[in-house]
Amino acid sequence: MQIGPWTLPNHVFVAPMAGVTDRPYRQLCKRLGAGYAVSEMAASNPRLWNSVKTSRRLNHDGEIDPIAVQIAGADPEMMAEAAVFNIRKGAQIIDINMGCPVKKVCNVASGSALLRHEDLIARILESVVSACRPFGIPVTLKTRTGWDHHSRNALRIGKLAENTGISALTLHGRTRADLYNGHAEYDTIKEVKSHLQIPVIANGDIDSPEKARFVLNYTGADAIMIGRAAQGRPWIFREIDHFLATGTYLPPPTFGELRDCLLEHLEDHYRFYGEYTGVRSARKHVGWYLGKLPLSAPLIQRINQSDQSQEQLAALAAWFDQFAPEQYLTTPSQALAA
């Protein structure tokens, strides 16, 4: 699949998730098989560009190309300025967020709130694409199927995007009103894909190799994007990529591999955020990695109460000592048959 000048290594992508897809996490997912990753949302308001949070989100040191940065906002000129600002900070692809359903984004008419204002969408797309064109930077769009079930307009938005020069469209198969409830509308993604020439990336409820193959085959999408299913399971990208390529399953990770993966992730996380913020923001990752494993509840409680990185790392290392490194996390029939 191609986005502008970039040929991506596979069709399995990481979804941008606020507070999750920071640089350490994106790098980890790419190493474990993700063909593409988009940064968590960066504000278009220039007054926020020098904040600690935004500065971290603009840090791409050592990241595997292409570097894709998602911007959000409702002012066409401000969005264009944000695109250029991020290009000068290293962005190689600019992604426009019109899919975020959370209130603090929609309350300022950003994210999926824009789906109620197609004239404004047209101005934003034109402004950002025009600003990026002199730099040779492609622009992509991530959106939802509509504001609610009575006003689905994904096809009109998709045609508008294509005609404006958007290089690829990611479509989360829910309306804004759905938030993350219910089931993804693959019929809508299929319809949109059938009418567009630009690549379409399907997003929503993809949590297994079988589901990935079904969604690609059913919708005709060019790629899939995985969000929540990858939290605490970054190896899902290699599992899906392998299955799509061969029709066979990779065995699950072993406890030894999980240990190395988690500790490496956390050490990178602490370096990126610093001790105070790193320790606190690491807690959710530990919960995602270990929450469904046996004997993990007391450990997670201890991690959540700890305010020192070395204490967290030591507790995790000690916990893993009770398992044989070669023991699989799970033994599904698929893994045994691989």
C-alpha positions in Angstrom: 0.0 0.0 0.0 1.2 3.5 -0.9 0.6 6.8 1.0 2.1 9.5 -1.1 5.8 8.5 -1.8 5.8 5.9 1.0 5.4 2.2 0.3 4.4 0.5 3.5 5.7 -3.0 4.4 2.3 -4.5 5.2 -1.4 -3.8 5.7 -1.6 -3.9 9.5 -1.5 -0.5 11.1 -1.6 1.1 14.6 -4.5 3.4 15.3 -3.7 6.8 17.0 -4.9 6.7 20.6 -4.6 9.6 23.0 -2.4 8.7 25.9 -1.3 5.4 24.3 0.4 5.8 21.0 3.4 7.8 22.2 6.8 7.4 20.7 7.9 4.4 22.8 4.7 2.5 22.0 4.8 3.3 18.3 8.4 2.1 18.1 7.5 -1.1 19.9 4.5 -1.8 17.7 6.6 -1.2 14.5 9.3 -3.6 15.8 6.6 -6.2 16.4 5.1 -6.1 12.9 3.0 -2.9 12.5 3.5 -1.5 9.0 2.4 2.0 9.9 1.7 4.0 13.0 0.2 7.5 13.5 1.0 9.7 16.5 -1.5 10.5 19.1 -3.5 13.7 18.4 -1.6 17.0 18.5 -3.5 20.3 19.0 -3.6 22.8 16.2 -3.8 25.7 18.7 -0.3 27.5 18.6 -0.7 28.4 22.2 -0.3 24.8 23.1 2.7 23.9 21.0 5.2 24.7 23.7 3.5 22.7 26.4 5.2 19.7 27.9 2.5 17.4 26.6 2.6 18.7 23.0 6.4 18.8 23.0 6.5 15.1 23.9 4.0 14.3 21.1 6.3 16.1 18.6 9.3 14.0 19.7 10.1 11.6 16.9 13.8 10.8 17.7 14.8 7.5 16.3 11.3 6.6 15.0 11.0 4.3 12.0 9.9 6.1 8.9 7.4 7.3 7.8 6.7 9.6 10.7 2.9 10.4 10.7 1.5 13.1 12.9 -2.2 13.5 13.6 -3.6 17.1 14.0 -6.9 18.2 15.3 -8.8 21.4 15.2 -11.7 23.3 13.6 -10.0 26.4 12.2 -8.8 25.9 8.6 -5.9 28.4 8.8 -4.8 27.1 12.2 -4.9 23.5 11.0 -2.7 24.5 8.0 -0.2 26.3 10.4 -0.2 23.2 12.6 0.6 21.0 9.6 3.5 23.1 8.5 4.8 23.4 12.1 4.8 19.6 12.4 6.4 19.1 9.0 9.3 21.3 10.2 9.5 19.1 13.3 9.9 16.0 11.2 6.4 14.9 10.1 6.5 13.0 6.8 2.7 12.4 6.7 0.0 14.6 8.2 -3.2 13.0 9.3 -6.3 15.0 10.1 -8.5 13.8 13.0 -12.2 13.9 12.3 -13.0 10.8 14.3 -12.3 11.4 17.9 -15.7 11.2 19.8 -14.6 12.4 23.3 -16.5 15.4 24.7 -13.5 17.7 25.3 -12.7 17.4 21.6 -16.2 17.6 20.2 -17.1 20.5 22.5 -14.7 22.7 20.6 -16.1 21.5 17.3 -13.1 19.3 16.5 -12.8 15.6 15.9 -16.0 13.9 14.9 -18.1 17.0 15.7 -16.9 18.3 12.3 -19.1 15.6 10.6 -22.0 17.9 11.1 -20.4 20.7 9.1 -19.4 19.5 5.7 -18.7 23.0 4.4 -16.1 23.4 7.2 -14.6 20.0 6.5 -14.1 21.1 2.9 -12.3 24.3 3.9 -10.1 22.4 6.4 -9.1 19.7 3.9 -8.3 22.3 1.2 -6.3 24.4 3.6 -4.2 21.6 5.0 -3.6 19.9 1.6 -2.5 23.3 0.1 -0.2 24.0 3.0 1.5 20.6 2.7 1.8 20.5 -1.1 4.9 22.7 -1.4 6.7 20.3 1.0 5.6 17.2 -0.9 3.9 15.9 2.2 0.8 13.7 1.8 -2.3 14.3 3.9 -4.6 11.6 5.2 -7.9 11.7 7.0 -9.3 9.6 9.8 -13.1 9.8 10.4 -16.2 8.0 11.4 -19.4 7.0 9.5 -21.3 10.1 10.6 -22.5 12.0 13.6 -25.3 9.5 14.3 -27.3 6.8 12.6 -29.6 9.3 11.1 -26.9 11.3 9.5 -24.3 9.0 8.1 -22.2 10.9 5.5 -19.0 8.9 5.3 -19.4 8.5 1.5 -19.8 12.2 0.9 -16.8 13.0 3.2 -14.8 10.3 1.4 -15.5 11.7 -2.1 -14.8 15.2 -0.8 -11.5 14.0 0.6 -10.5 12.3 -2.6 -11.4 15.3 -4.7 -9.4 17.6 -2.4 -6.2 15.6 -2.7 -6.3 13.5 0.5 -3.9 10.5 0.0 -5.7 7.9 2.1 -8.9 7.6 4.2 -9.2 5.7 7.5 -12.8 4.9 8.4 -13.8 3.8 11.9 -17.0 1.9 11.4 -19.0 3.8 14.0 -20.9 7.0 14.3 -19.9 9.6 16.9 -23.0 8.8 18.8 -21.9 5.2 19.1 -18.6 6.2 20.9 -17.0 2.7 21.2 -20.3 0.8 21.8 -22.0 -1.7 19.5 -20.4 -3.2 16.5 -18.4 -1.7 13.7 -20.4 -1.0 10.4 -18.4 -2.9 7.9 -21.1 -2.4 5.3 -20.5 1.3 5.4 -16.7 0.8 5.0 -17.4 -1.5 2.0 -19.7 1.1 0.4 -17.1 3.9 0.8 -14.3 1.7 -0.5 -16.3 0.7 -3.6 -16.7 4.4 -4.6 -13.1 5.7 -3.9 -9.8 5.3 -5.8 -7.6 6.4 -2.9 -6.6 3.7 -0.3 -9.2 3.1 2.4 -8.1 1.7 5.8 -10.8 -0.2 7.9 -10.9 0.5 11.7 -13.1 -0.9 14.4 -13.4 -4.2 16.4 -10.4 -5.9 14.7 -8.9 -8.1 17.4 -7.7 -11.3 15.8 -6.1 -12.7 12.7 -9.4 -14.2 11.5 -11.3 -10.9 12.0 -8.6 -9.0 10.1 -8.9 -11.4 7.1 -12.7 -11.1 7.2 -12.7 -7.3 7.3 -10.2 -7.0 4.5 -12.1 -9.5 2.3 -15.6 -8.2 3.1 -14.9 -4.5 2.8 -12.2 -4.6 0.1 -10.2 -2.2 2.2 -6.5 -1.7 1.4 -5.4 -2.1 5.1 -6.7 -2.5 8.6 -6.0 -0.3 11.6 -6.0 -1.7 15.2 -6.5 0.3 18.3 -7.8 -1.1 21.6 -6.9 -4.7 20.8 -3.3 -3.8 20.7 -3.2 -2.4 24.2 -1.0 -4.8 26.2 -0.7 -7.0 23.1 1.7 -5.3 20.7 2.6 -8.6 19.1 -0.9 -8.7 17.5 0.6 -7.0 14.5 3.0 -9.7 13.7 0.3 -12.4 14.4 -2.1 -10.8 11.9 0.6 -10.0 9.3 1.8 -13.6 9.4 -1.7 -15.0 9.2 -2.7 -12.8 6.2 0.5 -13.8 4.4 0.5 -17.6 5.1 -2.9 -18.6 6.5 -1.1 -20.1 9.5 -0.8 -19.0 13.1 2.2 -17.9 15.0 2.5 -19.4 18.5 1.7 -17.0 21.3 4.6 -15.2 23.1 6.3 -17.0 25.9 6.6 -15.6 29.4 10.3 -15.0 28.7 9.4 -12.9 25.6 6.7 -11.1 27.5 9.1 -10.2 30.3 11.7 -8.8 27.9 9.1 -6.9 25.9 7.4 -5.4 28.9 10.6 -4.4 30.7 12.1 -2.9 27.5 8.9 -1.0 26.9 8.8 0.4 30.4 12.4 1.4 30.5 11.9 3.3 27.2 8.7 4.8 28.7 10.5 6.1 31.8 13.3 7.6 29.7 10.7 9.4 27.5 8.4 10.8 30.3 10.8 11.1 33.2 10.5 9.5 36.6 7.4 11.2 37.9 5.1 11.1 34.9 6.6 7.8 33.6 5.9 5.8 36.7 2.3 6.9 36.8 1.5 6.6 33.1 3.2 3.1 33.0 0.6 1.7 35.3 -2.1 1.4 32.6 0.3 -0.5 30.3 1.2 -3.0 33.0 -2.5 -3.6 33.6 -3.1 -4.2 29.9 -0.2 -6.6 29.6 -0.8 -8.6 32.7 -4.5 -8.1 33.7 -5.7 -11.4 32.2 -2.8 -13.6 33.3 -2.8 -15.8 36.4 -1.6 -14.5 39.7 -1.3 -10.9 38.4 -3.8 -9.1 40.6 -1.5 -8.5 43.6 1.3 -7.5 41.4 -0.8 -4.9 39.5 -2.0 -3.5 42.8 1.6 -3.1 43.9 2.6 -1.4 40.6 -0.3 1.0 41.0 0.8 2.0 44.4 4.5 2.3 43.5 5.9 5.8 42.7 9.5 4.7 41.7 10.4 3.2 38.4 13.1 0.8 39.8 10.6 -0.5 42.3 8.1 -1.2 39.5 10.8 -3.0 37.4 12.0 -5.1 40.4 8.5 -6.2 41.2 7.8 -7.2 37.7 11.1 -9.1 37.3 10.4 -11.0 40.6 6.9 -11.9 39.4 8.1 -13.3 36.2 10.6 -15.6 38.1 7.6 -17.9 39.0 7.1 -18.9 35.4 9.3 -20.9 33.1 10.6 -18.5 30.4 9.6 -21.0 27.6 6.1 -21.4 28.9 3.5 -19.9 26.5 1.1 -17.3 27.8 -1.8 -19.3 26.3 -2.1 -22.5 24.4 -4.9 -22.0 21.9 -5.5 -24.7 19.3 -4.4 -22.3 16.6 -1.0 -22.0 18.2 -0.6 -25.7 18.7 -1.5 -26.3 15.0 0.9 -23.6 13.7 
